[in-house]
Amino acid sequence: MPEMVEVDILVLGGGIQAVTLLRELSPEFSVIAVNGGLFDAESLHFHGYFSSGWNAAHPKAAKTYREAAGYWRKLLEASSVNSRLTAFYAALPRDFVDIVEPNWLAAGISAEETTLPTPFLTTNLPSHQSFKFDDDLVFDDAEAYLRLSAPVASHIVAGRADKIQREGSRVTGVTVNVGESQHQVKPQLLLSACGAGNAGILEMMGVAAETVDKAQLVRPLHMLLARGARVPPVSAFLFDLVVVYHPLEQGEGLWILSLNPEHPKFRSGTIDMATPPPIEKELIRDSLERLSNCMAGFDDWVASCQWGVYTGWKTDAPGPDGNALMQLNYPCPYYLERFEIDNFLSIWPNHWGLAAAAAREAGEWVRSQLKSRHPQPDEDSGLRSGPGSGQAIEDRWLSDKLVWQSWEDFVRQIGYRD
Ligand SMILES: Cc1cc2nc3c(=O)[nH]c(=O)nc-3n(C[C@H](O)[C@H](O)[C@H](O)COP(=O)(O)OP(=O)(O)OC[C@H]3O[C@@H](n4cnc5c(N)ncnc54)[C@H](O)[C@@H]3O)c2cc1C
């Protein structure tokens, strides 16, 4: 029988949400996070972009975004992560501006109406207004994750929650697999920050399948990548096309391009994150077509880049009103839920940057429930694996598993302009 390890708080997960929870809760409480591995974690997939709230259609949500962006800006700067690689521009439909502009004023979001910088062209876009958002953040996810997780890395154990024991409305223990060994953890409180894996944790706890199905939605996100020495150092949102610039080594730059499809293919319930969504060639063709419409010199430029594509699962937890998708007009843009279990909380940040607001709210709940009782587990517990937990921490868009192709080969493969 494995030895029982008692701890104030057990966090499941190890993405940005778990790291932010660890930063919020330690050293005030004894707390460990058990993480299944970062390769599939959304936190290392993402564009490296966080909005200052201009897209939130509710004043409270806009304020939450703005405060979160300010929090990360300070933290990233203090950790020497360059947190504004480029300014962020957006071309927005006028009816959308009518809805969100009052929130910018109310929430103190800095917005300057301006023309889009070179090489963006807006002549082919429907009626719109263009803005520059100075408080938006563009940063390198892996570098940010590494620096922010460093102070709490000794609290992160590379392992998986395998079983959760419950007596009535309380969690009484969690079986954790670490390599070949199995450990029993008895936390006073259990926090689930497993991203899309939260649904699997709810299942493990015996939450009704129907409730699990409604708890979160997961949708495919396509990342079209262009890298080369002539990638323009600008980031923008062009109606429904996100363009995020990252500098690379040796004078190269990278654009991450994502087109938001009109009808995302949502999936509910548990999902195997290790199997990425299939690439939809039509969506990639549409993304290129959209870029070609919005970029001066597109046809001359494309051959100067190497092209790649990957897909990831993006998790959305919709909130309590049963709507299938987190709505832009919700007052709270992240989601915390207890599922009628007294010492349990699951957390969906919905966006990287909102992990800060979600962790703060989780921290308030923890403090209302708990006085610290247990010391931090020591090395003998087998639950202290040390910095990095032996896992590669790299941006998905820099992974050596990505295939890069010349323009000619890429367009032939995806059937663009056949
Ligand atoms: C392609 C893509 C682009 C995105 N772009 C943006 C963007 O531009 N801006 C933005 O703000 N947000 C963006 N997001 C969303 C953002 O990345 C996520 O909201 C955020 O990273 C979620 O963090 P998390 O810690 O909750 O989950 P994750 O980072 O997914 O971490 C969950 C962790 O839980 C672990 N886990 C799962 N099951 C178990 C288990 N049973 N036991 C132990 N551990 C387990 C997993 O291994 C993983 O490490 C994007 C997401 C994707 C996929």
The ligand as an SDF file (V2000), in Angstrom:
LIG
                    3D

 53 58  0  0  0  0  0  0  0  0999 V2000
   -3.6620   26.7550  -30.6910 C   0  0  0  0  0  0  0  0  0  0  0  0
   -4.0860   27.6300  -29.5180 C   0  0  0  0  0  0  0  0  0  0  0  0
   -3.9300   29.0090  -29.5750 C   0  0  0  0  0  0  0  0  0  0  0  0
   -4.2910   29.8220  -28.4900 C   0  0  0  0  0  0  0  0  0  0  0  0
   -4.0770   31.1740  -28.5640 N   0  0  0  0  0  0  0  0  0  0  0  0
   -4.3210   31.9570  -27.4740 C   0  0  0  0  0  0  0  0  0  0  0  0
   -3.9950   33.3380  -27.4880 C   0  0  0  0  0  0  0  0  0  0  0  0
   -3.5070   33.8710  -28.4780 O   0  0  0  0  0  0  0  0  0  0  0  0
   -4.2220   34.0690  -26.3620 N   0  0  0  0  0  0  0  0  0  0  0  0
   -4.7140   33.5100  -25.2170 C   0  0  0  0  0  0  0  0  0  0  0  0
   -4.8450   34.2300  -24.2080 O   0  0  0  0  0  0  0  0  0  0  0  0
   -5.0510   32.2010  -25.1640 N   0  0  0  0  0  0  0  0  0  0  0  0
   -4.8460   31.4040  -26.2640 C   0  0  0  0  0  0  0  0  0  0  0  0
   -5.1490   30.0720  -26.2350 N   0  0  0  0  0  0  0  0  0  0  0  0
   -5.7670   29.5310  -25.0150 C   0  0  0  0  0  0  0  0  0  0  0  0
   -4.7540   29.3430  -23.8980 C   0  0  0  0  0  0  0  0  0  0  0  0
   -3.5710   28.7710  -24.4100 O   0  0  0  0  0  0  0  0  0  0  0  0
   -5.3840   28.4550  -22.8160 C   0  0  0  0  0  0  0  0  0  0  0  0
   -6.5960   29.0610  -22.3620 O   0  0  0  0  0  0  0  0  0  0  0  0
   -4.4920   28.2820  -21.5930 C   0  0  0  0  0  0  0  0  0  0  0  0
   -3.1490   27.9770  -21.9740 O   0  0  0  0  0  0  0  0  0  0  0  0
   -5.0380   27.1320  -20.7340 C   0  0  0  0  0  0  0  0  0  0  0  0
   -4.1100   26.8670  -19.6950 O   0  0  0  0  0  0  0  0  0  0  0  0
   -4.3690   25.6770  -18.6970 P   0  0  0  0  0  0  0  0  0  0  0  0
   -3.2320   25.6720  -17.7400 O   0  0  0  0  0  0  0  0  0  0  0  0
   -5.7650   25.7410  -18.1560 O   0  0  0  0  0  0  0  0  0  0  0  0
   -4.3730   24.3470  -19.6090 O   0  0  0  0  0  0  0  0  0  0  0  0
   -3.1470   23.5780  -20.3560 P   0  0  0  0  0  0  0  0  0  0  0  0
   -2.0530   24.5190  -20.7220 O   0  0  0  0  0  0  0  0  0  0  0  0
   -3.7670   22.7720  -21.4160 O   0  0  0  0  0  0  0  0  0  0  0  0
   -2.5760   22.6600  -19.1990 O   0  0  0  0  0  0  0  0  0  0  0  0
   -3.3020   21.5240  -18.7270 C   0  0  0  0  0  0  0  0  0  0  0  0
   -2.3010   20.5300  -18.1480 C   0  0  0  0  0  0  0  0  0  0  0  0
   -3.0270   19.5200  -17.4500 O   0  0  0  0  0  0  0  0  0  0  0  0
   -2.3760   18.2930  -17.6540 C   0  0  0  0  0  0  0  0  0  0  0  0
   -3.3140   17.1810  -17.3930 N   0  0  0  0  0  0  0  0  0  0  0  0
   -4.4170   16.8050  -18.1080 C   0  0  0  0  0  0  0  0  0  0  0  0
   -5.0070   15.7460  -17.5200 N   0  0  0  0  0  0  0  0  0  0  0  0
   -4.2690   15.4490  -16.4040 C   0  0  0  0  0  0  0  0  0  0  0  0
   -4.3580   14.4610  -15.3630 C   0  0  0  0  0  0  0  0  0  0  0  0
   -5.3420   13.5340  -15.3390 N   0  0  0  0  0  0  0  0  0  0  0  0
   -3.4340   14.4520  -14.3740 N   0  0  0  0  0  0  0  0  0  0  0  0
   -2.4190   15.3670  -14.3770 C   0  0  0  0  0  0  0  0  0  0  0  0
   -2.2920   16.3250  -15.3290 N   0  0  0  0  0  0  0  0  0  0  0  0
   -3.1930   16.3570  -16.3290 C   0  0  0  0  0  0  0  0  0  0  0  0
   -1.9230   18.3530  -19.1140 C   0  0  0  0  0  0  0  0  0  0  0  0
   -0.8540   17.4400  -19.3410 O   0  0  0  0  0  0  0  0  0  0  0  0
   -1.4670   19.8160  -19.2290 C   0  0  0  0  0  0  0  0  0  0  0  0
   -0.1000   19.9790  -18.9250 O   0  0  0  0  0  0  0  0  0  0  0  0
   -4.8290   29.2280  -27.3200 C   0  0  0  0  0  0  0  0  0  0  0  0
   -5.0040   27.8420  -27.2750 C   0  0  0  0  0  0  0  0  0  0  0  0
   -4.6420   27.0410  -28.3580 C   0  0  0  0  0  0  0  0  0  0  0  0
   -4.8410   25.5530  -28.2750 C   0  0  0  0  0  0  0  0  0  0  0  0
  1  2  1  0
  2  3  1  0
  2 52  2  0
  3  4  2  0
  4  5  1  0
  4 50  1  0
  5  6  2  0
  6  7  1  0
  6 13  1  0
  7  8  2  0
  7  9  1  0
  9 10  1  0
 10 11  2  0
 10 12  1  0
 12 13  2  0
 13 14  1  0
 14 15  1  0
 14 50  1  0
 15 16  1  0
 16 17  1  0
 16 18  1  0
 18 19  1  0
 18 20  1  0
 20 21  1  0
 20 22  1  0
 22 23  1  0
 23 24  1  0
 24 25  2  0
 24 26  1  0
 24 27  1  0
 27 28  1  0
 28 29  2  0
 28 30  1  0
 28 31  1  0
 31 32  1  0
 32 33  1  0
 33 34  1  0
 33 48  1  0
 34 35  1  0
 35 36  1  0
 35 46  1  0
 36 37  1  0
 36 45  1  0
 37 38  2  0
 38 39  1  0
 39 40  1  0
 39 45  2  0
 40 41  1  0
 40 42  2  0
 42 43  1  0
 43 44  2  0
 44 45  1  0
 46 47  1  0
 46 48  1  0
 48 49  1  0
 50 51  2  0
 51 52  1  0
 52 53  1  0
M  END
$$$$
